[in-house]
Amino acid sequence: MRYYQVDSFTDALFGGNPAGVCILENGWLANELMQSIAMENNLSETAFVKRAGEAYEIRWFTPTVEVPLCGHATLAAAHVLFRHEGFLENEIIFHSNDDVLKVSKAGDKLVLDFPIDDIWQVDVTDMTDCFNFKPLEVWRGKEEYILLLQNEKQVQEAICNLAKTTKIDLAGIIITAVSSQKGIDYVSRYFAPKIGIDEDPVTGSNQCLLMPFWQAKLGKDEFVALQISSRGGKLWTKLENGRAKIAGRAVTYLTGELEIDLTILVKTL
């Protein structure tokens, strides 16, 4: 099985968010096997991609669970198809669950076309123990909470109570604030220990919540965002026709093959 590791939302190796990409030629593997591969890779997400006519189907696994959407691994998968797998068109269509996701070329960037998440405000007191700073506001979407902090310094210095965060009813928590840096609109970090990710380096799918959140705060539709994890990453985002457009760069770190003896593996699963 052809395997790639790609750093997404960066133009330099060892930055951004690393994702594994497995190219499947003969249909889906068993769920247990894909989960085992993702656990072995031990990256925040591994994408599994197979051809479906003129489009592709895609699924994503953390080291512990399958997830419904992942931005950086979709960007990585598109980068692999464009650069290494001979895809010649300007736009790739991915099918995942009931969603249609698109990735297109725009100069030296790739642009994700994702659905926007619905968000609504909830009680602050439910989230006061998850971090060392009390949020000004708390919002929630389908899979994540958004915590608005006072400033960028608090986001940078925030310490997540991982034990507390594993007990929340959603997958993870985004913390965010207006950026103090010139040319940057907002910063964020993301914590999801409940699904095997203590802190995600750069999270493309979070922009599906952060864009409508910051649109209401800043009164604009286009943003430059930084995820200020230790690796860090930069995203160019835009709300357009009810969709989230998320642009970034990607670089290949590793190409290779996975060697798995299915007859032995079946006996061990």
C-alpha positions, 0 to 999 in steps of 0.5 A: 500500500502506497503511503505518504506523510505530509506536513500541512498548512506550512511551506517548510518541513517540520512545521504545520500538521503532519498527516498520513495518507494511505492510497487504497487500490482495492476498496476499503480495508476493515475498520480495525485494520485502518485503526491499527495503521493510524495507531501505528503511524501515531499522527493526529490523523491518517487519511485513507483514500480510494478512487470512486469514478471521477472522484475519491472517497476519504476517511480519517482516523486518529490513533484511537477513533475515526473522525467525521471531518479533518482539514489538514489530512484532506489537504495532505491527501489532495497534495499527494494526489496532485503531486505524486499520484498523477491527478491532472485536473485543477479540482479534486472532489472527495466524498465523505459520509454525506459531505462533498468536499473539494480541493482546488489549486490556487497558485502555490496554495491548495483551497479546501471547500468545506461545509460551515458548522452551526454554532451557538452560545452556551453557559461559560461556567461549564468550561471554567475548569478546562484551562487556567484562564476563564473564557469570556464566552463559550460557544459550541458546534457539532463536535467542538467547543469554542472558548473566547479568551481575553487576548493572544497572550492568554491563548499562547500561555493556556494550559489545558486540564487534559483529564477534565477535557476528556470528560466533555460531551464533544470531541474537543475544545478550540481556544481563540482570541483576536491576534496582536500581530499585524496582518493576522486576524485571530489565533487559536489552539485545539485540544482533543484528548478525548479522541487521542489528540492532546493538542493538534498542531494545525486544524483546518476543520476548526475554521468551519466554526471559527469563521462564522464566529469571527465574522460576527465579531469582526464584521468581515468574510476573509481572514488570515489565521494562525494556530499557535501550537509548538509547530504552528501553521497559517491559514487563509480563510473565506466565507463564500456562498455558505461554504468555508474556503480554507487555503494553505500549503503542504510539503511532502516529508515521506513516501513509502509503502506499508507491508502488511501480511493480512493472513497474520493480521486477521489472526491478531485482530 
